[in-house]
Amino acid sequence: MNDERNTVGSGEPISRRRAIKSTLAAGAIPTALASRVYAAATDRIKIGLIGCGGRGTGAAAHSMSTGQNAVLWAMADAFSDRLRISHSSLMRGKAGASKVEEGSGFGDSIDVPPERQYVGLDAYRRIIDSDVDLVILTGPPGYRPLHFEYAVNAGKHVFMEKPLASDAFGVRRIMASAEKARQANLKVGVGLQRHHQDIYLEAIKRIHAGEIGRIVSMRCFWNTGFPAKTALPREDKTELEYQVRNWYFFDWLSGDHICEQHIHNLDICNWAFGDHPVSAEGMGGRQVRTDKKYGNIFDHHAVNYTYSDGTILHSYCRQIPGCSKMVAEQIVGTQGVAELSTTRCALANGDKTIWESPRNRGKDYQSPYQVEWNALMKSVVEDAPHHEVDYGASSTMTAILGRLATYSGKTVQWDEAIASERRLTTDAESWDAPAPIQPLEDGSYEIAQPGETKVL
Ligand SMILES: NC(=O)c1ccc[n+]([C@@H]2O[C@H](COP(=O)([O-])OP(=O)(O)OC[C@H]3O[C@@H](n4cnc5c(N)ncnc54)[C@H](O)[C@@H]3O)[C@@H](O)[C@H]2O)c1
């Protein structure tokens, strides 16, 4: 059962809910940690990409499209084929949201010779130890705390994708490193790009200004079909390699899809409310994605989150083809309702529209994936503070809390969840090392059984 997972010490547990926002004992700041100030125009910002998949390739392209003097200088991935595909796409193309579109290349903004291409589970260390200035962390979330910790200790600026971890152990590790990064004036961007999307920024500003009154309840959804991730065959891979190749389908690597995708919606609700929930209860399971090739994650979760004043967030995420689809948030206030999504945001009171996002995005529109990079690179060049970890970690923990509730079938308190000593992940750097979960005799994996599975 899932409750057989290893339990390890992880530094100081966080005992009070709001502690996630506060300073953790960061320990001594290594001397290597010093934010380098750039002489704009002449000084090239050397980018190192760790995790050369779809998003990493897109993020690398965005890093070179900010108008600052950036060069993609080194690349690292667990697997050589993934690195090669990413490198050749970047050599050919131009940035899309999470992929590279055919078109104009990046010219001399890419300078990644074979000696600066690193492969393996230890590739993250070798690239961070090189002369890169800023690293992009776009491997599986289960590795994010390890990669972030190493990058901060080496004094590198960071862009890292959500979610920031797959368990509370990882969230605490992220927060401890974040505090070091803050003290060292390192810039850290987090890929919750709705925080850089004009219509969300305007809608949240209006919600905070009281245009729909006091928030009394919220709903959010990430209901879609199967994700665009293919389960790859086992062949002669070791168990650890098999799981890392298929990382999306293992909770220790992805956090389950409530963390992987639904975090975006939960993050919006936390942003609107101005805090994270204090508890969660929910239900979920594997209704159609039941084959053993789909690891151990669920295909649906429904969670009721409770905030400190009793406000309830009803949250739903489902990956079942043929069902209704919806990716959106709804914030209900005493004087109106906000309907939010990446394509349209609107505030209304009954039939009366309070505000609606413009239908035409205008000729200067840039995707939030680009805007988040513009902000990060500007902060690097101007040596201005840039630190997006607090809300990234809080929203990551919110998604983890929901998974703990659906896996266990129990009401789970934030305080006990964030303090949990249970660790799902491994820092092992050899493919022969034991994977954190082992297959059963028939090659399938234990699936959480609500009512039986212990998660804390
Ligand atoms: N903000 C967004 O809208 C958005 C969109 C897409 C993906 N993402 C996030 O980006 C991350 C990656 O997603 P993706 O779709 O690019 O997945 P992907 O599978 O395409 O890419 C992940 C890459 O990491 C590599 N990898 C695995 N373990 C590694 C390790 N230990 N060290 C180095 N490399 C390792 C894999 O080989 C792969 O190339 C996820 O956390 C995902 O949630 C965010």
The ligand as a Gaussian input file, in Angstrom:
#p B3LYP/6-31G(d) Opt

LIG

0 1
 N        3.232000      26.529000     -16.899000
 C        2.682000      25.751000     -17.809000
 O        1.660000      26.089000     -18.386000
 C        3.325000      24.444000     -18.151000
 C        3.071000      23.836000     -19.379000
 C        3.677000      22.605000     -19.634000
 C        4.478000      21.996000     -18.673000
 N        4.701000      22.640000     -17.487000
 C        5.541000      21.997000     -16.431000
 O        6.841000      21.750000     -16.935000
 C        7.348000      20.555000     -16.353000
 C        7.808000      19.628000     -17.496000
 O        6.688000      19.306000     -18.280000
 P        6.869000      18.866000     -19.814000
 O        5.509000      18.846000     -20.387000
 O        7.907000      19.683000     -20.452000
 O        7.390000      17.357000     -19.639000
 P        8.379000      16.561000     -20.586000
 O        8.266000      15.131000     -20.227000
 O        8.144000      16.957000     -22.001000
 O        9.806000      17.113000     -20.145000
 C       10.454000      16.742000     -18.956000
 C       11.911000      16.518000     -19.291000
 O       12.643000      16.316000     -18.081000
 C       13.569000      15.254000     -18.305000
 N       13.960000      14.705000     -17.010000
 C       13.355000      13.749000     -16.269000
 N       14.014000      13.567000     -15.106000
 C       15.057000      14.404000     -15.129000
 C       16.108000      14.668000     -14.223000
 N       16.187000      14.029000     -13.026000
 N       17.057000      15.561000     -14.575000
 C       16.990000      16.206000     -15.763000
 N       16.005000      15.992000     -16.675000
 C       15.047000      15.118000     -16.335000
 C       12.813000      14.304000     -19.206000
 O       13.665000      13.394000     -19.874000
 C       12.126000      15.269000     -20.156000
 O       12.927000      15.585000     -21.271000
 C        6.221000      19.972000     -15.499000
 O        6.426000      20.327000     -14.166000
 C        4.981000      20.647000     -16.029000
 O        3.960000      20.816000     -15.065000
 C        4.148000      23.842000     -17.212000

